[in-house]
Amino acid sequence: MARREFTVLLLFVIVVVSSINFLVIRYALVAIANSSPHDPRDRGPSLVQNQEPLKSVINSVTVAPPSEPTAKPLVLFPIPPSPTVALTTAPTPVPFKASNRPLSTFPKTYRHYTAGEIPDTLHNIAQAAVLILCYNRPDYLTSTIMSLYLATFVTQLTVYVSQDGTDSSVSEVIRTFAKSKRIVHLQHPQMPSYQLPYKASKGTQRLARHYKWALDHVLQEQNHTHAIILEVDMVVSTDIFSYFEQTAPLLESEKTTWCISSWNDLGFNTMDLSQDKMFRTSFFPGLGWMLKRSLWVDELSAIFPIDHWDHWMRVPTISKGRDCIVPYLSRNKNIGVYGANVDENEFDQYLNKMDFYQEKKLVSLGDLSYLQRQQYEATIRLDIQKSKVVTSVNYDTIRNDPTFLQPEKSYLILYVKESFVALSEVLSIYPTPKALFQGVIVLHINAATLYLADQRRSDLIPSEHKIHPSPMLKPISSSSPGLNCHDVCKTEKRSCSEADFEFINDCEVLARHFDCKRGCSREWGPDIPNYAVNPEDPKNYQKCLITEDTPQCDASHPSTRRLCPCV
């Protein structure tokens, strides 16, 4: 009898202890989900009593390569050991703004901030949507949402987490955070693999379809004024919404500006990265960006691609000469070791070396008139004229002589596409040009300013440094697929000039020689520029193709008709 009573007592104690542990854990999770700074001037207790909360969030995530979604154990909200969770300071959840808002409620004027002025509330983007897209990486999603709740003004915005598919671990993360009533859970009905039209790019197809579906929802159905788009493998700075609030007027006043990005493709930790300065780029950056409702509804939604949406955004016939505004010091960091467009090698070599803003205080961006297209272009053109010219023969000198780059001096570093890989190795940047403005990349290293200028593409450099097309250049299209450019040029007793490919690697030039029934797109391959003629290639059929690759005269493809630079 005593043994039975002891067993009952032991079971009772276990149940009580388990219940207490469950309540403590649940209370901690709710506190984490509810915690968020309110007033930018509030310097009281916060969620994380640590000087580097975002670094801790980043370092808390270790993942394996993703596979098709499967139910797997989930550790919700992995909290690093160093921060202290302030359970007693969790604010009351802020309810959502009304959905399906009428267009008449949109702000009719933008507020322009002056030097030293910091937003104390949201005005320009008060009706914006924050959109996080996710698929099958619950640990990354947890870190993204945790960092979002450290951002000032987040409680003034409607946050949507759009899930592609039905991964149970991801759904559980969203449901747990959504208990704070700050998050709307959207669930995109994912297309089965066997129904995707292009078998070789399932991940990027799913991502493109998900993007369109989610943006249609928040901008067309919910009538938000702007969408701030994040992906699941990002953590954000505490001032990211202050940054978008201050830069939003540029989307209205500058018709040559079509997006505001929080990501600098060349924001490496080896660069001098100003926290309050931005630049213009015609190279769409993605990876954290904002667009206006009107751009989506009136222009992009109806023609959005079903694959490689970010490459499509960089096609000249889509961007139409418009630029994005980019901070020198990024407001988000990519923590995704694996994804639809990245692998571990690329992450280690490039993405892991990117810097981003990690201070708690908000930054005044000041007067942004210097970013107006005409003024920005004039300033760069003038500074280039006063810069010291550096050619490819001096590339190694930049690397080997630490005194070559002098502080407060500017340098015009000339390149052509064929030499850019060598230049990128010297500067430890991507091997293909990114963050360009009219053929010029602006970098700041050791207090010196570097203008990397494409001698074929840029009109901002002095005429004596420009490389012009060969006087006898004639673009000739191949009469049938599978021909290389040597053979095409021979039909008119000419020869192929590889140095002239860049002058015809252009959508408008291609449209003068081919029908381009399905438009123009970017692809990779030495046989491009060309026109795809194979009906069995549904992705590119009847499209004109341009490339960031280096075209070659002797290349050919059985599915394309080449456009060749013949002299």
C-alpha positions as CSV (number, residue, x, y, z in Angstrom):
1,M,0.0,0.0,0.0
2,A,2.8,2.4,0.9
3,R,4.5,1.7,-2.5
4,R,1.2,2.5,-4.3
5,E,0.8,5.8,-2.4
6,F,4.4,6.7,-3.1
7,T,3.9,6.0,-6.9
8,V,0.7,8.2,-7.0
9,L,2.5,11.0,-5.1
10,L,5.5,10.8,-7.5
11,L,3.2,11.0,-10.6
12,F,1.4,14.0,-9.0
13,V,4.7,15.8,-8.5
14,I,5.8,15.1,-12.1
15,V,2.5,16.5,-13.5
16,V,2.8,19.6,-11.4
17,V,6.4,20.3,-12.3
18,S,5.6,19.7,-16.0
19,S,2.7,22.1,-15.9
20,I,4.8,24.8,-14.3
21,N,7.6,24.4,-16.9
22,F,5.0,24.6,-19.7
23,L,3.5,27.8,-18.3
24,V,7.0,29.4,-17.8
25,I,8.0,28.5,-21.4
26,R,4.7,29.7,-22.8
27,Y,5.0,33.0,-20.9
28,A,8.5,33.5,-22.2
29,L,7.5,32.9,-25.8
30,V,4.6,35.3,-25.5
31,A,6.9,37.9,-24.0
32,I,9.4,37.5,-26.9
33,A,6.6,37.7,-29.5
34,N,5.1,40.8,-27.9
35,S,8.4,42.7,-27.2
36,S,9.1,45.6,-29.5
37,P,10.4,49.2,-29.1
38,H,7.7,51.8,-29.3
39,D,9.1,55.3,-29.2
40,P,12.5,56.0,-30.9
41,R,13.5,58.1,-27.9
42,D,12.7,55.4,-25.4
43,R,15.9,54.2,-23.9
44,G,14.3,52.0,-21.2
45,P,14.6,48.3,-20.8
46,S,14.2,46.4,-24.0
47,L,13.8,42.7,-25.0
48,V,17.5,42.1,-25.2
49,Q,19.8,43.7,-22.6
50,N,22.9,43.3,-24.8
51,Q,24.8,45.7,-27.0
52,E,24.7,43.4,-30.0
53,P,21.3,41.8,-30.1
54,L,21.2,41.2,-33.9
55,K,24.6,39.6,-33.9
56,S,23.3,37.2,-31.3
57,V,20.2,36.4,-33.4
58,I,22.4,35.7,-36.4
59,N,24.8,33.5,-34.5
60,S,21.9,31.5,-33.0
61,V,21.0,29.9,-36.3
62,T,22.7,26.7,-37.7
63,V,21.0,24.9,-40.5
64,A,21.5,22.0,-42.9
65,P,20.7,22.2,-46.6
66,P,16.9,22.3,-47.1
67,S,15.0,19.5,-48.8
68,E,11.4,19.1,-49.8
69,P,9.2,20.1,-46.8
70,T,8.9,17.4,-44.1
71,A,7.6,17.4,-40.6
72,K,10.6,17.8,-38.3
73,P,11.2,18.7,-34.7
74,L,11.0,22.4,-34.1
75,V,12.8,24.5,-31.5
76,L,10.9,27.7,-31.4
77,F,12.7,31.0,-31.0
78,P,16.2,29.9,-30.4
79,I,17.5,32.5,-27.9
80,P,21.3,32.9,-27.6
81,P,22.8,32.4,-24.2
82,S,24.2,35.9,-23.8
83,P,21.0,38.1,-24.0
84,T,18.7,38.5,-21.0
85,V,15.0,38.2,-21.6
86,A,13.1,41.0,-19.9
87,L,9.8,39.3,-19.2
88,T,8.4,42.2,-17.2
89,T,8.7,44.8,-19.9
90,A,6.8,43.1,-22.7
91,P,4.3,45.7,-24.2
92,T,0.7,45.1,-24.8
93,P,0.1,43.8,-28.4
94,V,-1.0,46.4,-30.9
95,P,-4.0,45.5,-33.0
96,F,-3.9,45.4,-36.8
97,K,-4.9,48.3,-38.9
98,A,-8.1,47.6,-40.8
99,S,-7.7,45.6,-44.0
100,N,-9.3,46.3,-47.3
101,R,-8.7,50.0,-46.6
102,P,-10.2,52.4,-49.1
103,L,-7.7,54.2,-51.4
104,S,-9.0,57.5,-50.2
105,T,-7.3,57.0,-46.9
106,F,-3.9,57.1,-48.4
107,P,-1.6,60.0,-47.4
108,K,-1.8,62.7,-50.1
109,T,1.4,64.4,-49.1
110,Y,4.8,63.1,-48.2
111,R,6.8,64.5,-45.3
112,H,10.4,65.4,-46.1
113,Y,12.9,65.2,-43.3
114,T,15.7,67.7,-42.9
115,A,19.2,67.4,-41.6
116,G,19.3,66.1,-38.0
117,E,15.6,65.3,-38.1
118,I,14.5,61.8,-37.0
119,P,11.0,60.4,-37.4
120,D,9.0,60.1,-34.2
121,T,6.2,58.2,-35.9
122,L,5.4,56.9,-39.3
123,H,3.7,59.2,-41.8
124,N,5.0,58.4,-45.3
125,I,4.7,54.6,-44.9
126,A,2.0,54.4,-42.2
127,Q,-0.2,52.3,-44.5
128,A,2.6,50.1,-45.8
129,A,2.7,46.3,-45.5
130,V,5.7,44.4,-44.3
131,L,5.8,41.2,-46.2
132,I,8.0,38.2,-45.2
133,L,8.1,35.3,-47.7
134,C,9.0,31.9,-46.3
135,Y,8.9,28.2,-47.4
136,N,10.6,25.4,-45.4
137,R,13.2,27.0,-43.0
138,P,11.6,27.6,-39.6
139,D,14.9,28.4,-37.9
140,Y,15.6,31.3,-40.3
141,L,12.0,32.5,-40.0
142,T,12.3,32.6,-36.3
143,S,15.4,34.8,-36.5
144,T,13.8,37.1,-39.1
145,I,10.8,37.7,-37.0
146,M,12.8,38.2,-33.8
147,S,14.9,40.8,-35.4
148,L,11.8,42.5,-36.9
149,Y,10.4,42.9,-33.3
150,L,13.6,44.8,-32.3
151,A,12.9,47.4,-35.1
152,T,11.4,50.7,-34.1
153,F,7.9,51.4,-35.5
154,V,7.2,47.8,-36.2
155,T,4.0,48.0,-34.1
156,Q,2.6,50.7,-36.4
157,L,2.7,48.4,-39.4
158,T,0.8,45.3,-40.6
159,V,3.1,42.4,-40.8
160,Y,2.3,39.6,-43.2
161,V,4.1,36.3,-43.2
162,S,3.4,34.5,-46.4
163,Q,4.1,30.8,-46.4
164,D,4.6,28.9,-49.6
165,G,3.2,25.4,-49.0
166,T,2.3,23.6,-45.8
167,D,5.5,22.8,-43.9
168,S,4.2,22.1,-40.4
169,S,7.3,23.5,-38.6
170,V,7.0,26.8,-40.4
171,S,3.3,27.0,-39.7
172,E,3.9,26.4,-36.0
173,V,6.4,29.3,-35.9
174,I,3.9,31.6,-37.5
175,R,1.0,30.5,-35.4
176,T,3.0,31.0,-32.2
177,F,4.1,34.6,-33.1
178,A,0.6,35.4,-34.5
179,K,-0.8,35.0,-31.0
180,S,0.4,38.6,-30.4
181,K,-2.0,39.7,-33.2
182,R,0.8,41.5,-35.0
183,I,1.1,39.0,-37.8
184,V,-1.3,37.9,-40.6
185,H,-0.5,34.4,-41.8
186,L,-0.9,34.0,-45.5
187,Q,-0.7,30.6,-47.0
188,H,0.1,30.2,-50.7
189,P,-1.2,27.0,-52.4
190,Q,2.1,25.7,-53.7
191,M,2.1,24.1,-57.2
192,P,3.2,20.5,-57.2
193,S,6.7,19.8,-58.7
194,Y,5.3,17.8,-61.6
195,Q,3.1,20.8,-62.7
196,L,5.9,23.3,-62.9
197,P,6.7,24.1,-66.5
198,Y,10.5,24.3,-66.2
199,K,12.0,21.2,-64.7
200,A,15.5,22.7,-64.1
201,S,14.5,25.6,-61.8
202,K,11.8,24.5,-59.4
203,G,13.0,26.6,-56.5
204,T,13.1,29.9,-58.5
205,Q,9.8,29.2,-60.2
206,R,8.1,28.6,-56.8
207,L,9.6,31.8,-55.5
208,A,8.4,33.9,-58.4
209,R,4.9,32.5,-58.2
210,H,4.8,33.1,-54.4
211,Y,6.1,36.7,-54.9
212,K,3.3,37.6,-57.3
213,W,0.6,35.9,-55.2
214,A,1.6,37.7,-52.0
215,L,2.1,41.1,-53.6
216,D,-1.2,40.9,-55.3
217,H,-2.8,40.2,-51.9
218,V,-1.2,43.1,-50.0
219,L,-1.3,45.7,-52.7
220,Q,-4.3,44.9,-54.7
221,E,-6.7,43.2,-52.3
222,Q,-5.6,45.0,-49.1
223,N,-4.8,48.3,-50.7
224,H,-1.6,49.1,-48.8
225,T,0.3,52.1,-50.1
226,H,3.7,50.3,-50.2
227,A,5.1,46.9,-49.7
228,I,8.3,46.3,-47.8
229,I,9.5,42.9,-48.9
230,L,11.8,40.6,-46.9
231,E,12.7,37.0,-47.3
232,V,12.9,34.4,-44.6
233,D,16.7,34.4,-44.4
234,M,17.3,38.0,-43.3
235,V,17.7,39.9,-40.1
236,V,17.0,43.6,-40.1
237,S,18.4,46.7,-38.4
238,T,16.5,48.5,-35.6
239,D,16.1,51.6,-37.9
240,I,14.9,49.8,-41.1
241,F,11.5,51.4,-41.0
242,S,12.9,54.8,-40.1
243,Y,15.1,54.4,-43.2
244,F,12.1,53.6,-45.4
245,E,10.1,56.4,-43.9
246,Q,12.7,59.0,-44.7
247,T,13.4,57.7,-48.3
248,A,9.8,57.1,-49.3
249,P,9.3,60.6,-50.8
250,L,11.8,59.8,-53.5
251,L,9.4,57.3,-55.0
252,E,6.9,60.1,-55.4
253,S,9.1,63.1,-56.4
254,E,11.6,61.2,-58.6
255,K,9.9,59.5,-61.5
256,T,13.3,57.9,-62.4
257,T,13.2,56.0,-59.0
258,W,11.2,52.8,-58.8
259,C,12.4,51.1,-55.6
260,I,14.0,51.8,-52.3
261,S,16.3,49.0,-51.2
262,S,17.7,48.3,-47.7
263,W,20.5,46.1,-49.2
264,N,23.9,47.1,-50.8
265,D,25.2,44.4,-53.1
266,L,28.7,45.8,-52.4
267,G,28.3,46.5,-48.7
268,F,31.4,44.4,-47.7
269,N,33.0,44.9,-44.3
270,T,36.2,45.9,-46.1
271,M,34.5,49.1,-47.4
272,D,34.0,52.5,-45.9
273,L,30.2,52.4,-45.4
274,S,28.5,55.6,-44.3
275,Q,25.4,55.0,-42.2
276,D,23.5,58.1,-43.5
277,K,24.4,58.2,-47.2
278,M,22.7,56.4,-50.1
279,F,23.4,56.0,-53.8
280,R,21.5,55.3,-57.0
281,T,21.8,52.1,-59.0
282,S,20.2,50.8,-62.2
283,F,21.0,47.2,-61.1
284,F,18.0,46.0,-59.1
285,P,19.4,44.7,-55.7
286,G,16.4,42.9,-54.2
287,L,17.1,41.3,-50.8
288,G,15.0,43.8,-48.8
289,W,13.2,46.5,-50.8
290,M,10.1,48.7,-51.0
291,L,7.9,49.6,-53.9
292,K,4.7,51.7,-54.4
293,R,1.3,50.2,-54.9
294,S,0.9,52.0,-58.2
295,L,4.0,50.5,-59.7
296,W,2.7,47.0,-58.9
297,V,-0.9,47.5,-59.8
298,D,-0.4,49.6,-63.0
299,E,2.7,47.9,-64.4
300,L,4.3,44.9,-62.9
301,S,1.6,42.5,-61.7
302,A,0.1,41.7,-65.1
303,I,3.5,40.8,-66.7
304,F,5.3,39.4,-63.6
305,P,7.4,36.3,-64.7
306,I,7.0,32.8,-63.5
307,D,10.8,32.3,-63.0
308,H,13.8,34.3,-62.0
309,W,11.8,37.4,-61.1
310,D,14.9,39.3,-59.9
311,H,16.8,38.8,-63.2
312,W,13.6,40.0,-64.9
313,M,13.6,43.2,-62.8
314,R,17.1,44.0,-64.2
315,V,16.0,43.7,-67.9
316,P,16.2,47.2,-69.4
317,T,12.8,46.9,-71.0
318,I,11.3,46.4,-67.6
319,S,13.3,48.9,-65.5
320,K,12.9,51.5,-68.3
321,G,15.9,53.5,-67.2
322,R,14.7,53.8,-63.6
323,D,17.0,53.4,-60.6
324,C,16.8,52.1,-57.0
325,I,18.0,54.0,-53.9
326,V,20.5,51.9,-51.9
327,P,22.2,52.6,-48.5
328,Y,25.9,52.3,-48.4
329,L,25.5,50.5,-45.0
330,S,22.8,47.9,-45.5
331,R,19.7,47.8,-43.2
332,N,19.5,44.0,-43.4
333,K,21.8,41.0,-43.5
334,N,21.4,37.8,-45.3
335,I,21.9,34.8,-43.0
336,G,20.8,32.1,-45.5
337,V,23.6,29.6,-46.0
338,Y,21.3,27.7,-48.4
339,G,18.4,28.9,-50.6
340,A,16.9,29.0,-54.1
341,N,19.7,31.3,-55.4
342,V,22.6,30.7,-53.1
343,D,24.9,27.9,-51.8
344,E,27.4,27.6,-49.0
345,N,30.4,28.6,-51.1
346,E,28.8,31.9,-52.2
347,F,27.6,32.6,-48.7
348,D,31.0,32.2,-47.2
349,Q,32.8,34.1,-50.0
350,Y,30.4,37.0,-50.3
351,L,27.2,37.2,-48.2
352,N,28.8,36.4,-44.9
353,K,31.2,39.3,-45.3
354,M,28.5,41.9,-45.7
355,D,28.1,44.6,-43.0
356,F,24.9,46.1,-41.8
357,Y,23.7,48.8,-39.3
358,Q,23.6,47.3,-35.8
359,E,23.3,50.3,-33.6
360,K,20.1,50.9,-31.5
361,K,19.7,54.6,-32.3
362,L,17.8,55.9,-35.3
363,V,19.8,57.7,-38.1
364,S,18.9,61.0,-39.6
365,L,19.4,60.7,-43.4
366,G,19.1,64.5,-43.9
367,D,18.4,66.3,-47.1
368,L,18.0,63.8,-49.9
369,S,18.1,66.2,-52.8
370,Y,21.5,64.9,-53.8
371,L,19.8,61.7,-54.9
372,Q,17.7,63.5,-57.5
373,R,18.8,61.9,-60.8
374,Q,20.1,65.1,-62.5
375,Q,22.0,66.4,-59.5
376,Y,23.4,62.9,-58.7
377,E,24.6,62.4,-62.2
378,A,26.2,65.8,-62.4
379,T,28.1,65.3,-59.1
380,I,29.6,62.0,-60.2
381,R,30.5,63.3,-63.7
382,L,32.3,66.3,-62.2
383,D,34.2,64.2,-59.6
384,I,35.2,61.6,-62.3
385,Q,36.8,64.4,-64.3
386,K,39.1,65.3,-61.4
387,S,40.0,61.7,-60.6
388,K,43.3,59.9,-61.1
389,V,42.9,57.4,-64.0
390,V,43.8,53.8,-63.3
391,T,43.9,51.2,-66.1
392,S,44.1,47.4,-65.9
393,V,47.9,47.4,-65.9
394,N,47.7,49.0,-62.4
395,Y,45.2,46.6,-60.9
396,D,47.8,44.6,-59.0
397,T,49.4,47.9,-57.7
398,I,46.1,48.6,-55.8
399,R,46.4,45.2,-54.1
400,N,50.2,45.2,-53.5
401,D,50.9,48.8,-52.6
402,P,48.9,49.9,-49.5
403,T,49.9,53.5,-50.1
404,F,48.5,53.6,-53.7
405,L,45.0,54.7,-52.6
406,Q,45.4,58.1,-50.8
407,P,42.7,59.3,-48.4
408,E,40.3,62.0,-49.7
409,K,41.4,61.3,-53.2
410,S,39.3,59.9,-56.0
411,Y,40.3,57.4,-58.7
412,L,38.7,56.5,-62.0
413,I,39.4,52.7,-62.5
414,L,38.7,51.7,-66.1
415,Y,37.5,48.2,-67.0
416,V,35.9,46.2,-69.8
417,K,33.7,43.2,-69.1
418,E,36.7,40.9,-70.0
419,S,38.9,42.4,-67.3
420,F,36.3,42.8,-64.5
421,V,37.1,39.4,-62.9
422,A,40.7,40.4,-62.4
423,L,39.6,43.8,-60.9
424,S,37.0,42.0,-58.6
425,E,39.7,39.8,-57.2
426,V,41.8,42.8,-56.3
427,L,38.9,44.5,-54.6
428,S,37.3,41.3,-53.2
429,I,33.9,41.9,-54.7
430,Y,31.5,39.9,-56.9
431,P,33.1,38.8,-60.2
432,T,30.2,40.4,-62.2
433,P,29.4,44.1,-62.0
434,K,26.6,45.0,-59.5
435,A,25.4,48.3,-58.0
436,L,26.0,50.2,-61.3
437,F,24.8,53.6,-62.1
438,Q,25.1,54.4,-65.8
439,G,28.0,52.0,-66.1
440,V,29.8,53.2,-63.0
441,I,30.3,51.6,-59.6
442,V,31.1,53.9,-56.6
443,L,33.2,52.4,-53.8
444,H,34.8,54.0,-50.8
445,I,38.0,52.3,-49.4
446,N,40.5,53.7,-46.9
447,A,38.8,57.1,-47.2
448,A,39.4,57.1,-51.0
449,T,36.6,57.2,-53.6
450,L,36.8,54.7,-56.4
451,Y,34.8,55.0,-59.6
452,L,34.8,51.7,-61.5
453,A,33.8,52.6,-65.0
454,D,32.8,50.3,-67.9
455,Q,34.6,51.9,-70.9
456,R,31.9,50.5,-73.3
457,R,28.8,51.2,-71.2
458,S,29.4,54.4,-69.3
459,D,28.6,57.9,-70.6
460,L,29.9,59.5,-67.4
461,I,33.6,59.2,-68.2
462,P,35.6,61.5,-70.4
463,S,35.4,60.7,-74.2
464,E,39.1,59.9,-74.4
465,H,38.6,56.9,-72.1
466,K,35.5,55.5,-73.9
467,I,35.6,52.5,-76.1
468,H,33.3,52.9,-79.1
469,P,32.0,50.3,-81.5
470,S,34.2,49.3,-84.4
471,P,33.5,51.6,-87.4
472,M,32.5,48.7,-89.6
473,L,30.4,46.9,-87.0
474,K,27.3,45.3,-88.4
475,P,25.0,43.1,-86.3
476,I,24.0,40.1,-88.3
477,S,21.4,37.5,-87.2
478,S,21.9,33.8,-87.9
479,S,19.4,32.3,-90.4
480,S,19.0,29.2,-88.4
481,P,19.7,27.8,-84.9
482,G,22.9,26.1,-83.9
483,L,25.3,28.4,-85.9
484,N,28.3,30.1,-84.3
485,C,29.2,33.7,-85.1
486,H,32.2,32.9,-87.1
487,D,30.0,31.1,-89.6
488,V,27.3,33.8,-89.5
489,C,29.7,36.6,-90.2
490,K,31.3,34.6,-93.1
491,T,28.0,34.7,-94.9
492,E,28.7,38.4,-95.6
493,K,32.5,38.0,-95.9
494,R,33.1,39.5,-92.5
495,S,34.7,38.3,-89.2
496,C,33.3,38.1,-85.7
497,S,34.6,40.8,-83.3
498,E,34.2,39.6,-79.6
499,A,35.1,43.1,-78.4
500,D,31.9,44.4,-80.0
501,F,29.5,42.0,-78.3
502,E,28.6,44.5,-75.6
503,F,27.3,46.9,-78.1
504,I,24.7,44.4,-79.4
505,N,24.0,42.7,-76.0
506,D,20.9,44.9,-75.7
507,C,17.2,44.3,-75.8
508,E,16.5,47.2,-78.2
509,V,19.2,46.0,-80.6
510,L,17.8,42.5,-80.5
511,A,14.3,43.8,-81.2
512,R,15.5,45.3,-84.5
513,H,16.6,41.9,-85.7
514,F,14.1,39.5,-84.2
515,D,10.4,39.4,-83.4
516,C,10.9,38.9,-79.6
517,K,7.3,38.0,-79.3
518,R,7.6,37.1,-75.5
519,G,9.9,40.0,-74.7
520,C,13.4,40.2,-73.5
521,S,15.1,38.3,-70.6
522,R,18.4,37.7,-69.0
523,E,20.1,34.3,-69.1
524,W,23.6,32.9,-68.8
525,G,25.6,31.5,-71.7
526,P,28.4,32.3,-74.2
527,D,26.0,32.0,-77.1
528,I,24.0,35.1,-76.0
529,P,22.7,37.6,-77.2
530,N,20.3,35.5,-79.2
531,Y,16.6,34.6,-80.0
532,A,15.2,31.3,-78.6
533,V,13.3,29.4,-81.3
534,N,12.8,25.9,-79.7
535,P,9.2,25.3,-78.7
536,E,10.4,22.5,-76.4
537,D,12.1,25.2,-74.3
538,P,8.9,26.8,-72.8
539,K,10.9,29.1,-70.5
540,N,12.7,31.0,-73.3
541,Y,10.8,30.2,-76.5
542,Q,10.2,33.3,-78.6
543,K,12.2,35.5,-76.2
544,C,15.2,37.6,-77.0
545,L,18.0,37.0,-74.5
546,I,20.8,39.2,-73.1
547,T,23.5,38.1,-70.6
548,E,25.8,39.2,-67.9
549,D,28.2,36.5,-69.1
550,T,31.0,37.0,-71.6
551,P,29.8,36.1,-75.1
552,Q,32.1,34.1,-77.4
553,C,32.3,34.0,-81.2
554,D,32.6,30.2,-81.4
555,A,29.7,29.4,-79.1
556,S,26.4,28.1,-80.4
557,H,23.2,26.5,-79.2
558,P,20.7,24.2,-81.0
559,S,17.7,26.2,-79.6
560,T,18.8,29.7,-80.4
561,R,19.6,32.0,-83.3
562,R,22.5,34.2,-82.5
563,L,23.0,37.9,-83.1
564,C,26.6,38.4,-84.1
565,P,29.0,41.5,-84.1
566,C,30.5,41.3,-87.6
567,V,33.2,43.6,-88.9
